[in-house]
Amino acid sequence: MVLYMLRLGSLGFGGPVALVGYMHRDLVEQRGWISEADYKEGLALAQLAPGPLAAQLGIYMGYVHYRLLGATLAGIAFVIPSFMMVVALGWAYVRYGGLPWMQAVFYGVGAAVIGIIAMSARKLTTKNIGKDKLLWAIYLLLLIVTVVTESEVAWLFIAAGVLVWLLRAPPKWIAKGGLPAIGLAQLPALPAAAGVDLSVLTQIGIFFAKAGAFVFGSGLAIVPFLYGGVVTEHHWLSDKQFVDAVAVAMITPGPVVITVAFIGYLIAGLQGASVAALATFIPCYLFTVVSAPYFKKYGKLPGVLAFVDGITAAAIGAITGSVIVIARRSIIDLPTVVIAAVTVLLLWRFKKLQEPVVVGAAAIVGLVIYPLLHP
């Protein structure tokens, strides 16, 4: 299982949906290591809990037969290959980022990333929101808040989940509904506390732990949260550096969320990359191994499902809003407009087209066009 996860982390392109598909094909259909029932339960748990979908499912696959040891080793094996690749790219970016050829590559790739995120937002919206008016209201609210504030408000996610839960599957103690609001009122204070006389590494650890603990949805769901903290709040990275970080996640195998290691490297070198990755993945690891024994009993309760529906709608709204926010800074001229538009058209037309292929083509286009515009 460890060797398989190492291989998947090294060669698994295509984002979270593709990665969970590979696990089903390889572990359930071909090798028979995991039963269909165990796979479905792991996938459902990964969708319900916050954190990166593919990484959580990989952790659960290790947990099925080998419990805590299996979950730990499978999770590490899945993440380590892409972590090492991203750190290497971070080193090259810091050392050679000023070189014209690297600027040209990210000129094309940055525009393509906008198209990729836009299409991902569309797919998530049509799949999860549907025609549900309440979920549409939450979706639009988070979209507007994200665009206006240029950041992601974590407590609104929780509030959205609580709202749908109380409206659609109210608990018997609904009369005591004020209790959750007390906890929610305290959440906005977390970012402020993170900036009081703390070292940079401590700030990185606190911020990325919140990202791992509060972000629901696909791997791209973390993008607006990261943008709000890394660029808008802490000013650790510029807009261009942030888009480049997302691009690096697109061109490397493994979980998209590994972009946190690249961001951490740009902020504080190898230590920053390690702290950012650990802080992001530890919450999803704990959510998986702690809740796995209870999931069969409680995972399908109406209240749990309603809570997740609300949080998912909020996450997708924030992703869509982040497309607008980031595009305003990445789409800077006619060629970038064309690259982003062509990316959308290609992904629309060819459903099985892999994102790394698009990113690679955009890099070549950037190498050709950028020198002409910036001689």
N, C-alpha and C positions, 0 to 999 in steps of 0.2 A: 504494500500500500504506500509506503514511504517513497519507494522508487517510482511508482506510478505518479504520485503527486509532484515529485521533482520533475518528471518528464512533462506533465501537464503545465506546471508553472514555467517551464523553459520554452515550450512550443505552442502553448494554448493561446492562439490569437482569436479575436472576434468579440471580446467583451463578455459580460456576465451570462447573457442568454446562451451564447455559444459554449461557454465553459461548462455550464450545468448540463447542456446537451451532450457534451463529450463524456461527462461522468456517467450519464445514463447509458450511453452506447457502450462504453468500455467496461464499467463496473457491474452493470445490471445485465445487459444483453449479451456481451461477448464473454466476459470472464465469470459471471455469476457469483461474484464476491458479495454483492449486496442484493437483497430481495427487492422486488418492486414496491412492496409495502413500506419497507424501511426507507427507500429512496424518496417516495412521495411524502412521508412524514418529515424527512430531513429538508426537502424543498419547501414544504409548508412552513416549517419552523424558521427557515432562512428568510422567507418572505414576510413573516410576521414580526421578526425581531429587527431592530436597527442594525446598521452595519452593512458591509459588502456581501452581496448575495452569494457569489461563487465561493468566496473564502469560507463563509459560514457552512455552506453545503459540504465543502471539502473537509472541514473540521468534523461535521456530523458523520461523514462517511468513515472517518477514522474511529469515531466514538462507537459506531454500531457494534463492532466485535471486540474492540480493545479498550473501550471506555476512556478514562482520562488520559492514559498514556497514548492511546491511538489518536485521540483528538489533538493532543499536543504535537505529536510528531507529524501527523498529516498536515496540520495547519502551518507548521514551520516549513515543511518541505514544499508546500504549495506557494508560499510567499517568498522564500529566500531567493530563488533564481531571478525573479523580476526585480527584487530589491537590489541585488548586486548589479544587474544591468542598468537600473535607473541611477544608482550611485555613480557608476562609471560614466554615464551620460552627463550627470551633474558635474563631475570633475572636468570632463571635456568642455562642457558649456562654460564653466567658470574660467577655465584656462584659455579657451579659444573663442569665447562668445563674441569677441570683438572682430573676429576675422570675417571678411566679406562673404565667404562661402557659407558660413554658418548663419549669418544674418539672412542670406538669400534663402536658405533652406527653411528657416522659421517664418520668413515672409509668406511663402506659399502655404506651409503647413498650418500656420495660425489661422488663415482664412478658411482652409478646409475644415479645421476643427469646429468652426462656427456652424458650418453646414451639417457636420456630423451630430453635434449636440442638438441642433434644430430638428433633425429627423428623429433622433431618439426621443425628444420631448413630444413630438407628434405621435409616435408609436405608443408611448406611455399614456398619453392623454386619451387616445381612442380606445386603448385596451382597458384602462382602469376607471375612467370617468364615465364613459358612455353617455346616457341621457339622464343621469341622476342629477336633479336640480340642486340638492343640498351640496353634493360633492362639487358641482360646477361653481357654486357660490364660494366655497372654500378655495377652490383652485384659482378663481379670478382674484379673490382677495389677496392671496399669497403672491400671485403674479404681480399685482399692482404694488404691493408693499416692497417686493424685491426690486422692482424697477425704480421706485421712488427713493428708497433708502440705500440702494446699491449694496445691500447686505441681506443676510438671512437671519430672521428673528426666531431663534430656536424654540422659545416658549410658545410661539404661535402654532408650531407643529403639535405640541402636546395638547394645547387648547383645542385644536381642530379635532384631535382624536377623542378627547373628553366630550366635546359637543355632540359628535355623531353617536358616541356611546350613550350619552344621557337621553338623546332624542329617539334613538332606535331600539336600544336595549337597556332601558333604565333599570338600575339595581333596586332591590327592595328598600334599601336605606336611602332612597332619593331625597328624603327630607333632610339628610345630613350632607347634601351635595356641596356645601360650602367648604368641606375639608380639602378636596383636591385643589380648590382655588388658592388656598393658603400656600401650598407647595408651588403652584405655578407662579404666584406673585414673587417668589424668591428667585426664580430662574434668571430673570433679566439681570440680577445683581452679579451673576457669575463672571461675565466678561470684565466688569470693572474690578472685581477682586483679583483677577488674573494679572492686572497691570500694576499692582502696588508693590514696589520695591522687590520684585522677583527677578532672578536671573533670566536671561533669554531662554536657556534650556528649560527652565521651569515653566515659563510662559508657553513655550512650544508644547511641552507635555500636557499642560492644562487645556490649551486650545484644541489640540488634536484628539485628546480624550473625549472632549465634548462632541467633536465631529464624529467620532466612532460610536458614541452613545446615543446621539440624538438624530442622526440622519437615517431616514427610511427610504427605501426605493432601490433603484439600480445603482451601479457604481457611479454613474454620472450625477446621482442625487447629491453627492458631496460637493460638487463644483460650486454651486451658489453659496453654500456655507463657508467653504474655503475662501472664496473671493471676498466675502464680507469681512472675514477676520484677517486674512493675510494681506489684502490690498487696502481695504477701506479703513479698518479699525487699527491694526498694528503697523501698517505701512512697511511691512517686511519686504514685499516685492512690488515692482511696478506692474502696470497692466500688461505690458509686453512680456515680462518675465512670467507672469501667471499664465497667459495663453500658451507660452512655450512649454510650461510645466504640464498643462493638459495635453499638449501635442505629444510630449514624451510618453505619457501614459497610453496614448493611442497607438504608438508605434512599437511598444514593447509588449511581450506576451504576459499572461497572468492577469490578476485583478486590476481594473482601471484605477482603483483607489490607491495603488502604489505610487501615484503622482505625489502623495504626501511625502514620500522619501526624497523625491527630487526637490520639492519645496523646502523641506528641512535642510537639505544639503546646501541650497543657495543661501539659507539664513545663517547656518552655523556649522557647515562642513559635515564630516562623517558623523559626529556626535549628534548634530541636529537631525540628520536623516534617520539615525537609529532611534532617537527619542520620538520623532514624529511617527515613524512606522509602528513602534511598539505601542504608543499611546492610542493610535487609531485602531489597531487590530486586537488589543487586549480586551476592550469592552465586548466586541462581537464574539470573541472566544469564550468569555465568561457567560454571556447571554446564552450561548449554545450549550455549554457543558452543564450549566446550572439548571436551565429550563428543560433540557432534553428528557429527564426522567418524568417530568410532570406534563409534558406536552400532549401525550396521548389522551390524558384525562381532561385537560382544560383547553386545549388548543382550538377546539371547534365551538366553544361557547359563544352565543350571539354577542355578548358584550365585548369579548376579545376581538371578534371579527369586525364589529362596528368601529371599535377604537382604531384598528389598523386601517380600515377604509378611510377614516378621517385624516390620519397622518399621511397616508399615501397620496391623497388628493392634495394636501398641502405641499408635500415634497415635489410633486409634478408641477404644481403651479410655480414653485420657486425655481425649478429647473428651467421652465419656459421663460420666466422673468430674467434669469441669468443669461439666457441667449441674447436678449435685447441689450442687457447691460454690457456684456463683453463684446458684442458685435459693434457697439458704438465706438469702441477703442481699437478693434482689430481690423474692421473694414474701413480702410483709410483712403483708398483710391479705386479707380475703375478696375484694374486687374484683380484686386482682392474681392471686389463685388462679384466679378465673373467667376473666380475660383470657388467662392462660397456657393453661388447659384448652381454651377455645374456639379458641385459635390451633392447638393440636394437633389438635383435631377437624376444623377447616376444612382444614388441610393434609393430613390423613388422607383426608378425603372428596373433596376436589377436588385431584387430583394436579397439575394444571397451574396452580394458583393461584400467582401471583407473590408473593414475600415482601414487596416494597415496598407492595403493595396491603394486605396484612395489617398492616404497620407503620403505614401511613397511617390505617387504620381504628382501630388501637389508640391513635394519637395523638389522634384525635377523641374517643374514649371517655375518654381521660385528661383532656382539656379540659373534659368534661362532669362527670366524677365527682370529680376532685381538688378543685375549689373547694367541693363539698358536704362533703367530709371534712375540709378544712382551710380553714374560712371565715376 
